[in-house]
Amino acid sequence: MMMYSKQHLERVRKLAYKHIGITLGPNKDAMISNRLDKLRDTLNNNNVEELLNSIEQGEYIDTFVATLTTNKTNFFRESYHFDDLRDRIASHVQNNNESLSIYCAAASTGEEPYSIIMTLEHAKELHDNPMFKYSLLASDIDTSVLATCKKGIYEWEKSAMDFPSWVTPEKYFKRRENTSRPGDYLIKVKDSLRKKVEFGKMNLMSAKYPFREAQFDVVFCRNVLIYFNQEDQLSILKKLFSTLKIGGTLYLGHAESPLELVPYIERLGHNIFVKTKHYL
Ligand SMILES: C[S@@+](CC[C@H](N)C(=O)[O-])C[C@H]1O[C@@H](n2cnc3c(N)ncnc32)[C@H](O)[C@@H]1O
């Protein structure tokens, strides 16, 4: 790893806040240096001064965003949220012949939205209700992870470890040998399921979101708020909350907090929150 000057690290901090909204604290110097190394590699430019000048002038923004964001995710991460979606929400909706509108706010490489789809398809089977309707929008700020979402191709070994016992992979994926690593397999989400998710680019720091008030029954916003400062977390939470119906559910990551939304929600545990009234 190359050693960067304080000024260079500071310029990266400013750019990350401007283009992504993430706040990289003083303990993140090593991480910033690592990402700068990667950026130099990707853009094949060893001149840091020149590289940062270009980004400050608006070049390579997508690459900068893709390099600076942390995209760690996996299928059925914090699996209790998917159990809740199936056992509480989907079963209520199906018993009442309603439909479900879901937003997944930081989809990363797609494991989260496809876990939602598998869960809902499973609920459909459990209730023997092929007519059950739902819609799923999934977004991220990083165009490179969105491309992976749309392809829906994952490594079999790594993914299978995270599948709960009810997942029968053949129902949801096609499997083929990984030609670049003979003996390993890749799985691809079946087209019929991929079509059920609409993927789009969205910056959670945008002043206005392209959604209606009370549009969604469920919002997944997990393991992304942690990257923002508290003031920005609250501003994002308020905007997301306004898109949620009364009685709708907000899922947050285990280390995240609903902050000032507390008087407007009922807590069900495991960072599952039900909206009881609109934020005033
Ligand atoms: C650690 S991943 C979490 C993925 C998934 N929600 C999960 O819990 O496994 C965080 C994601 O948030 C995205 N992200 C970061 N800043 C964002 C922003 N300002 N707007 C939208 N997405 C953002 C990153 O690109 C990354 O894919």
Ligand as a Chemical Component Dictionary entry (heavy atoms), coordinates in Angstrom:
data_LIG
# 
_chem_comp.id                   LIG 
_chem_comp.type                 NON-POLYMER 
_chem_comp.pdbx_formal_charge   0 
_chem_comp.three_letter_code    LIG 
# 
loop_
_chem_comp_atom.comp_id 
_chem_comp_atom.atom_id 
_chem_comp_atom.alt_atom_id 
_chem_comp_atom.type_symbol 
_chem_comp_atom.charge 
_chem_comp_atom.model_Cartn_x 
_chem_comp_atom.model_Cartn_y 
_chem_comp_atom.model_Cartn_z 
_chem_comp_atom.pdbx_ordinal 
LIG C1  C1  C 0  -22.529 -2.847 2.704  1  
LIG S1  S1  S 1  -23.573 -2.757 1.305  2  
LIG C2  C2  C 0  -25.086 -3.368 1.995  3  
LIG C3  C3  C 0  -25.872 -4.163 0.988  4  
LIG C4  C4  C 0  -27.168 -4.795 1.511  5  
LIG N1  N1  N 0  -28.152 -3.794 1.841  6  
LIG C5  C5  C 0  -26.926 -5.696 2.692  7  
LIG O1  O1  O 0  -27.356 -5.381 3.793  8  
LIG O2  O2  O -1 -26.286 -6.740 2.508  9  
LIG C6  C6  C 0  -23.881 -0.999 1.174  10 
LIG C7  C7  C 0  -24.391 -0.550 -0.186 11 
LIG O3  O3  O 0  -24.833 0.795  -0.084 12 
LIG C8  C8  C 0  -24.517 1.469  -1.285 13 
LIG N2  N2  N 0  -24.466 2.924  -1.039 14 
LIG C9  C9  C 0  -23.487 3.629  -0.425 15 
LIG N3  N3  N 0  -23.778 4.935  -0.448 16 
LIG C10 C10 C 0  -24.970 5.070  -1.075 17 
LIG C11 C11 C 0  -25.786 6.175  -1.418 18 
LIG N4  N4  N 0  -25.429 7.418  -1.124 19 
LIG N5  N5  N 0  -26.958 5.937  -2.067 20 
LIG C12 C12 C 0  -27.318 4.678  -2.393 21 
LIG N6  N6  N 0  -26.584 3.585  -2.110 22 
LIG C13 C13 C 0  -25.420 3.783  -1.453 23 
LIG C14 C14 C 0  -23.167 0.881  -1.683 24 
LIG O4  O4  O 0  -22.897 1.052  -3.052 25 
LIG C15 C15 C 0  -23.328 -0.584 -1.263 26 
LIG O5  O5  O 0  -23.727 -1.384 -2.346 27 
# 
loop_
_chem_comp_bond.comp_id 
_chem_comp_bond.atom_id_1 
_chem_comp_bond.atom_id_2 
_chem_comp_bond.value_order 
_chem_comp_bond.pdbx_ordinal 
LIG C1  S1  SING 1  
LIG S1  C2  SING 2  
LIG S1  C6  SING 3  
LIG C2  C3  SING 4  
LIG C3  C4  SING 5  
LIG C4  N1  SING 6  
LIG C4  C5  SING 7  
LIG C5  O1  DOUB 8  
LIG C5  O2  SING 9  
LIG C6  C7  SING 10 
LIG C7  O3  SING 11 
LIG C7  C15 SING 12 
LIG O3  C8  SING 13 
LIG C8  N2  SING 14 
LIG C8  C14 SING 15 
LIG N2  C9  SING 16 
LIG N2  C13 SING 17 
LIG C9  N3  DOUB 18 
LIG N3  C10 SING 19 
LIG C10 C11 SING 20 
LIG C10 C13 DOUB 21 
LIG C11 N4  SING 22 
LIG C11 N5  DOUB 23 
LIG N5  C12 SING 24 
LIG C12 N6  DOUB 25 
LIG N6  C13 SING 26 
LIG C14 O4  SING 27 
LIG C14 C15 SING 28 
LIG C15 O5  SING 29 
# 
